[in-house]
C-alpha cells in the first residue's frame, strides 16, 4: 500500500480580517477608527456666535438665585449672632432689677456698722459684719463689682459728683471722697458712685 502524504498536526486558521476588509495580525488591534472618533473636536460656541436665548435666560436665573442664596445665608448668620448675644444679655442681666433694689439694703447695713453706738456688744457687732460680708459675696456671685473712686479721675460715665472741694494738693477732677459706693453689673454700670471732686482754688483779685 502507498503512503499517505504527511499532514501537519497543527491547523492554523487564516489571518483575521482587520476592519475594512484588510488583513490584520493576530493580537494587534487597529485603533484608527477609535482615534479618529476621539480626535473629533468638541463643538463649542465661538465668540461672536449668537447664544441660545433660553440658555442665557437659564444662566441669568441661576446667577440671580445664587445671589439671593448668598444674601439669605448672610442674613441668617447675622440673625444667629444677634440671637446668641440676646441670650447672653438676658442671662447676665436677668437679675438686674432685683440687684438694684437690694443695693439700698446693703447701704443701710454698712451705715449701721459705721454708726454703731459706744459700748455695743462686740460679738453682736462682729455678727453683723459677717452678715454684710455674706451679702457682698452673694452680690459678687451675681456679677456685681464696685466702681473704684477715691484717687481716680472723675468719669461721668461711672461717677456722679455731688460735692466739690477747692484744693491745690490734687489735680483738678480727682475724686477726693466716696459719698456712696457705685456698682457695675458685668460690663454695665448699675449705679454710679456718688463722689466729691477736687477743683483748683479760685484766684483772689
Backbone torsions as a table, in degrees:
resi	resn	phi	psi	omega
1	UNK	NA	143.8	179.5
2	UNK	-79.5	155.9	-179.4
3	UNK	-81.8	138.8	175.9
4	UNK	-76.0	142.6	178.7
5	UNK	-62.0	136.4	-178.4
6	UNK	-68.7	139.4	179.4
7	UNK	-121.9	146.5	-179.3
8	UNK	-68.7	138.4	179.2
9	UNK	-73.0	-16.2	-179.2
10	UNK	-107.0	131.4	179.0
11	UNK	-109.0	112.1	-177.5
12	UNK	-93.2	123.0	179.0
13	UNK	-70.4	155.9	178.9
14	UNK	-65.3	155.9	-179.1
15	UNK	-59.6	137.7	178.1
16	UNK	-66.1	152.2	-179.9
17	UNK	-84.1	133.6	176.5
18	UNK	-78.4	162.2	178.0
19	UNK	-55.5	137.3	-179.6
20	UNK	91.6	6.0	176.7
21	UNK	89.3	-2.7	-179.3
22	UNK	-86.4	139.7	-179.4
23	UNK	-67.3	146.5	179.8
24	UNK	-128.6	168.2	179.2
25	UNK	-91.4	147.3	178.4
26	UNK	-62.9	136.7	177.4
27	UNK	79.7	3.1	179.4
28	UNK	-112.2	127.1	-178.4
29	UNK	-105.0	133.8	179.4
30	UNK	-83.4	115.1	-176.7
31	UNK	-98.8	9.6	-176.4
32	UNK	-63.9	-39.8	-177.4
33	UNK	-68.6	-44.8	-178.0
34	UNK	-68.3	-39.5	180.0
35	UNK	-66.6	-33.7	178.0
36	UNK	-66.4	-36.3	179.4
37	UNK	-69.3	-42.7	-177.3
38	UNK	-70.1	-27.3	-176.4
39	UNK	-84.2	0.4	177.5
40	UNK	-67.9	127.2	-177.8
41	UNK	-66.9	142.3	177.0
42	UNK	-77.6	128.1	-178.1
43	UNK	-75.2	122.6	178.3
44	UNK	-126.0	156.5	179.7
45	UNK	-69.8	125.1	179.5
46	UNK	-88.9	152.1	177.4
47	UNK	-58.7	137.8	-179.1
48	UNK	94.9	-16.6	178.6
49	UNK	-80.1	145.0	179.6
50	UNK	-64.6	140.6	179.1
51	UNK	-96.5	142.4	179.4
52	UNK	-60.0	121.0	-178.5
53	UNK	-56.2	-38.8	-179.8
54	UNK	-66.3	-39.3	178.3
55	UNK	-65.8	-42.3	179.7
56	UNK	-65.5	-38.4	177.8
57	UNK	-64.4	-39.3	178.6
58	UNK	-65.5	-40.1	177.9
59	UNK	-63.6	-45.4	179.9
60	UNK	-61.0	-40.9	179.7
61	UNK	-66.5	-37.9	178.5
62	UNK	-65.0	-41.9	178.4
63	UNK	-64.5	-41.5	178.5
64	UNK	-64.3	-40.7	178.9
65	UNK	-64.3	-41.0	179.1
66	UNK	-65.2	-39.3	177.1
67	UNK	-62.6	-41.7	177.7
68	UNK	-64.2	-37.9	178.7
69	UNK	-63.5	-42.8	179.5
70	UNK	-62.6	-43.4	179.1
71	UNK	-65.2	-40.1	178.9
72	UNK	-64.8	-40.4	178.9
73	UNK	-64.4	-41.2	178.7
74	UNK	-65.3	-42.3	178.3
75	UNK	-62.7	-37.3	-179.3
76	UNK	-68.8	-38.8	176.9
77	UNK	-63.7	-42.1	177.3
78	UNK	-62.9	-39.3	178.3
79	UNK	-63.2	-43.3	179.6
80	UNK	-64.7	-38.2	179.3
81	UNK	-65.4	-43.9	178.6
82	UNK	-65.3	-37.7	179.9
83	UNK	-64.6	-42.8	178.3
84	UNK	-63.1	-41.2	179.8
85	UNK	-66.3	-40.8	178.5
86	UNK	-63.1	-40.0	179.5
87	UNK	-65.8	-40.4	178.0
88	UNK	-63.6	-43.7	179.8
89	UNK	-63.3	-43.6	179.7
90	UNK	-62.7	-36.8	-179.6
91	UNK	-69.9	-43.7	-176.3
92	UNK	-72.4	-35.9	-172.8
93	UNK	-111.6	21.3	-179.0
94	UNK	-63.0	-34.0	-176.6
95	UNK	-100.2	18.2	-175.2
96	UNK	-57.9	-47.8	-176.4
97	UNK	-67.3	-39.2	178.4
98	UNK	-64.2	-43.9	179.9
99	UNK	-63.6	-37.6	178.8
100	UNK	-60.9	-37.2	-179.9
101	UNK	-76.6	-23.5	-179.3
102	UNK	-81.6	-20.6	-176.7
103	UNK	-60.8	-42.4	177.3
104	UNK	-60.9	-32.2	177.3
105	UNK	-65.4	-41.2	178.7
106	UNK	-65.0	-40.4	177.9
107	UNK	-59.6	-43.1	-178.4
108	UNK	-67.0	-36.8	176.4
109	UNK	-62.8	-41.3	-179.9
110	UNK	-66.9	-39.5	178.4
111	UNK	-64.2	-36.9	178.4
112	UNK	-62.5	-36.8	178.3
113	UNK	-70.5	-40.1	-177.5
114	UNK	-70.8	-24.0	-177.4
115	UNK	-117.4	33.5	178.5
116	UNK	-66.3	137.0	-178.3
117	UNK	-69.2	159.4	177.7
118	UNK	-66.6	147.0	176.2
119	UNK	76.9	12.8	179.6
120	UNK	-69.9	149.3	179.0
121	UNK	-61.0	123.9	-176.0
122	UNK	-66.3	-34.9	178.6
123	UNK	-63.5	-42.3	177.8
124	UNK	-63.2	-42.8	-179.1
125	UNK	-63.1	-45.3	179.0
126	UNK	-65.0	-32.5	177.3
127	UNK	-64.8	-41.3	177.8
128	UNK	-65.4	-40.0	177.4
129	UNK	-61.4	-37.7	177.8
130	UNK	-65.3	-38.4	178.0
131	UNK	-63.4	-41.6	179.0
132	UNK	-63.4	-41.5	178.4
133	UNK	-63.6	-39.7	177.6
134	UNK	-65.2	-38.9	176.7
135	UNK	-58.8	-46.2	179.9
136	UNK	-64.0	-37.5	179.1
137	UNK	-63.1	-40.1	178.6
138	UNK	-64.6	-43.6	179.3
139	UNK	-63.1	-42.8	179.4
140	UNK	-65.6	-33.8	177.8
141	UNK	-64.7	-22.5	177.7
142	UNK	-91.0	5.4	177.9
143	UNK	96.6	13.3	-178.1
144	UNK	-90.1	139.2	177.1
145	UNK	-143.6	150.4	-179.5
146	UNK	-78.1	153.2	178.5
147	UNK	-96.5	123.0	179.1
148	UNK	-59.4	145.5	-176.1
149	UNK	-136.4	-72.1	-171.3
150	UNK	-58.4	126.8	-179.9
151	UNK	88.7	-11.0	179.8
152	UNK	-86.3	162.4	174.0
153	UNK	-78.1	136.9	-178.5
154	UNK	-60.7	128.9	179.5
155	UNK	-125.4	110.0	-176.6
156	UNK	-62.2	-18.0	178.0
157	UNK	-76.2	-20.0	-177.1
158	UNK	-124.4	-18.4	-175.8
159	UNK	-122.4	153.9	174.7
160	UNK	-128.6	115.0	-177.9
161	UNK	-81.5	121.8	177.9
162	UNK	-116.7	-2.1	178.1
163	UNK	-156.9	159.1	178.7
164	UNK	-140.3	161.4	-179.3
165	UNK	-143.1	130.7	177.3
166	UNK	-77.4	128.4	-179.7
167	UNK	-160.4	149.3	174.1
168	UNK	-106.3	1.1	-176.8
169	UNK	-86.8	-14.4	-178.1
170	UNK	-130.3	152.3	177.5
171	UNK	-67.2	147.3	-179.8
172	UNK	-58.4	134.9	179.3
173	UNK	90.3	0.1	177.6
174	UNK	-76.1	137.7	179.6
175	UNK	-80.7	121.8	-176.8
176	UNK	-93.7	-32.9	-174.8
177	UNK	-150.2	144.4	175.6
178	UNK	-98.3	116.0	-178.1
179	UNK	-86.3	-34.0	176.8
180	UNK	-152.1	130.7	-177.2
181	UNK	-64.9	146.0	175.2
182	UNK	-109.2	158.9	-175.1
183	UNK	-134.6	149.4	175.7
184	UNK	-120.4	132.6	176.3
185	UNK	-101.2	107.0	-171.6
186	UNK	57.0	-113.8	-179.1
187	UNK	-105.8	15.2	-177.0
188	UNK	-118.5	133.9	178.6
189	UNK	-71.2	118.6	178.3
190	UNK	-87.1	-38.9	177.1
191	UNK	-152.0	125.8	-179.6
192	UNK	-70.4	156.3	178.2
193	UNK	-82.5	131.6	175.5
194	UNK	-85.1	126.0	-169.8
195	UNK	-137.9	164.5	169.6
196	UNK	-108.5	132.4	-172.0
197	UNK	-116.0	144.8	177.7
198	UNK	-85.5	143.1	172.2
199	UNK	-144.0	155.8	-174.2
200	UNK	-62.2	154.0	175.6
201	UNK	-68.7	145.8	179.1
202	UNK	-70.8	138.1	178.9
203	UNK	-70.2	132.9	179.5
204	UNK	-86.6	134.1	-179.0
205	UNK	-77.3	NA	NA
